[in-house]
């Protein structure tokens, strides 16, 4: 009888452990369905000190924000640390509570393109390939003009390719 109760108690213990294991497995499966939280690791933010390179720098930062890979506070601090030289003085105009969007907006107003959309389009229509400019550089230059016009609301996205084709064929 004592042997039987030992076996019964072992069976009950194993059954209890099996139920616990299945419940734990179910909880882990539920956790996998949840979206991953932003990473706590430090992002590699490109340095910014040359105002002529602002547009390229801003595009990289905006891509990092949209990816939602990094936690916003960590990304904000890395962006602040990436700004150097004379450009860093702009940060002194911000409040300590400024968020990443405030920082980018202030940087845009100081280093961004101040031309109107019409001026950008005028520049696009008047642009010619320079004698020492290879076709790739020329293409990038006019595509950047079109992108700036898009950002300023001067043209619609669906007109972009048509304008570029017209420009390329009229060289």
C-alpha positions as CSV (number, residue, x, y, z in Angstrom):
1,X,0.0,0.0,0.0
2,X,2.8,2.3,0.8
3,X,4.4,1.6,-2.6
4,X,1.2,2.4,-4.3
5,X,0.8,5.7,-2.6
6,X,4.4,6.6,-3.5
7,X,3.8,5.8,-7.2
8,X,0.5,7.7,-7.0
9,X,2.2,10.7,-5.5
10,X,4.9,10.6,-8.2
11,X,2.2,10.5,-10.9
12,X,0.4,13.4,-9.3
13,X,3.7,15.4,-9.1
14,X,4.5,14.6,-12.7
15,X,1.0,15.5,-13.8
16,X,1.3,18.8,-11.9
17,X,4.7,19.5,-13.5
18,X,3.3,18.7,-16.9
19,X,0.4,21.2,-16.4
20,X,2.8,23.8,-15.2
21,X,5.1,23.2,-18.2
22,X,2.1,23.5,-20.7
23,X,0.9,26.7,-19.0
24,X,4.5,28.2,-19.2
25,X,4.8,27.2,-22.8
26,X,1.4,28.8,-23.6
27,X,2.6,32.1,-21.9
28,X,5.8,32.1,-23.9
29,X,3.9,31.5,-27.1
30,X,1.6,34.5,-26.2
31,X,4.7,36.7,-25.6
32,X,6.1,35.9,-29.1
33,X,3.0,37.4,-30.7
34,X,3.5,40.8,-29.0
35,X,5.6,43.3,-31.1
36,X,9.2,43.9,-30.1
37,X,9.8,46.9,-28.0
38,X,12.3,49.5,-29.3
39,X,15.9,48.5,-28.7
40,X,17.8,49.9,-25.7
41,X,21.1,49.9,-27.6
42,X,22.8,53.1,-28.8
43,X,22.2,53.9,-32.5
44,X,25.0,54.9,-34.8
45,X,23.9,58.4,-35.6
46,X,26.0,60.2,-38.3
47,X,27.9,63.3,-37.2
48,X,26.6,66.7,-38.3
49,X,28.9,69.7,-38.6
50,X,28.7,70.7,-42.2
51,X,25.5,72.7,-42.9
52,X,25.8,71.8,-46.7
53,X,25.2,68.2,-45.8
54,X,22.1,68.9,-43.6
55,X,19.5,67.3,-46.0
56,X,21.4,64.0,-46.2
57,X,21.9,63.9,-42.4
58,X,18.2,64.7,-41.8
59,X,17.0,61.9,-44.1
60,X,19.1,59.4,-42.1
61,X,17.7,60.6,-38.8
62,X,14.1,60.5,-40.1
63,X,14.7,57.0,-41.4
64,X,15.9,56.0,-37.9
65,X,12.8,57.5,-36.3
66,X,10.4,55.8,-38.8
67,X,12.0,52.5,-38.3
68,X,11.0,52.5,-34.6
69,X,13.9,50.3,-33.8
70,X,15.4,52.6,-31.2
71,X,13.9,54.1,-28.1
72,X,13.1,57.8,-28.8
73,X,14.9,59.2,-25.7
74,X,18.1,57.3,-26.6
75,X,17.9,58.4,-30.2
76,X,17.3,62.0,-29.1
77,X,20.4,62.0,-27.0
78,X,22.5,60.4,-29.8
79,X,21.3,63.1,-32.2
80,X,22.2,65.8,-29.8
81,X,25.7,64.3,-29.4
82,X,26.1,64.0,-33.1
83,X,25.7,67.7,-33.7
84,X,29.1,69.4,-33.5
85,X,31.0,72.5,-34.5
86,X,29.2,75.8,-35.1
87,X,26.0,73.9,-35.8
88,X,25.9,72.8,-32.1
89,X,25.1,76.4,-31.1
90,X,21.6,76.0,-32.5
91,X,20.9,73.6,-29.6
92,X,21.2,76.4,-27.1
93,X,18.0,77.9,-28.5
94,X,16.0,74.8,-27.4
95,X,14.4,74.0,-24.1
96,X,15.8,71.1,-22.1
97,X,12.4,69.3,-22.7
98,X,12.6,69.5,-26.5
99,X,11.8,66.3,-28.2
100,X,13.4,64.9,-31.3
101,X,10.9,66.5,-33.6
102,X,11.6,69.9,-32.0
103,X,15.3,69.4,-32.6
104,X,14.9,68.5,-36.2
105,X,12.5,71.4,-36.8
106,X,14.9,73.9,-35.3
107,X,17.8,72.4,-37.4
108,X,15.6,72.6,-40.5
109,X,14.8,76.2,-39.9
110,X,18.5,77.0,-39.5
111,X,20.2,74.7,-42.1
112,X,17.4,73.5,-44.4
113,X,16.5,74.7,-47.8
114,X,14.9,78.2,-47.6
115,X,14.0,78.3,-51.3
116,X,10.3,78.2,-52.2
117,X,8.9,75.3,-54.2
118,X,8.6,77.6,-57.2
119,X,12.3,78.6,-56.9
120,X,13.3,74.9,-56.8
121,X,11.2,74.1,-59.9
122,X,12.7,77.1,-61.7
123,X,16.2,75.8,-60.8
124,X,15.1,72.4,-62.1
125,X,13.9,73.7,-65.4
126,X,17.0,75.8,-65.9
127,X,19.5,73.2,-64.8
128,X,22.0,71.8,-67.4
129,X,24.6,69.2,-67.1
130,X,28.0,70.7,-66.4
131,X,30.8,69.9,-68.8
132,X,32.8,68.1,-66.0
133,X,29.8,66.4,-64.5
134,X,29.2,62.7,-65.2
135,X,25.7,61.5,-65.9
136,X,25.3,59.9,-62.5
137,X,26.1,63.1,-60.7
138,X,23.8,65.0,-63.0
139,X,20.9,62.6,-62.4
140,X,21.4,62.8,-58.7
141,X,21.4,66.6,-58.8
142,X,18.2,66.9,-60.7
143,X,16.5,64.1,-58.7
144,X,17.4,66.1,-55.5
145,X,15.7,69.2,-57.0
146,X,12.6,67.2,-57.7
147,X,12.6,65.7,-54.2
148,X,12.9,69.2,-52.6
149,X,10.0,70.4,-54.8
150,X,7.9,67.4,-53.6
151,X,8.8,68.1,-49.9
152,X,7.6,71.7,-50.4
153,X,4.4,70.6,-52.0
154,X,5.1,72.2,-55.4
155,X,4.6,68.9,-57.3
156,X,2.8,65.7,-56.7
157,X,4.5,62.3,-56.3
158,X,2.8,60.9,-59.4
159,X,4.4,63.7,-61.6
160,X,7.9,63.0,-60.4
161,X,8.9,60.3,-63.0
162,X,7.3,62.2,-65.8
163,X,9.3,65.4,-65.0
164,X,12.5,63.4,-64.7
165,X,11.9,61.6,-68.1
166,X,11.2,65.0,-69.8
167,X,14.4,66.5,-68.3
168,X,16.6,63.5,-69.3
169,X,15.3,63.4,-72.8
170,X,15.8,67.2,-73.3
171,X,19.5,67.2,-72.4
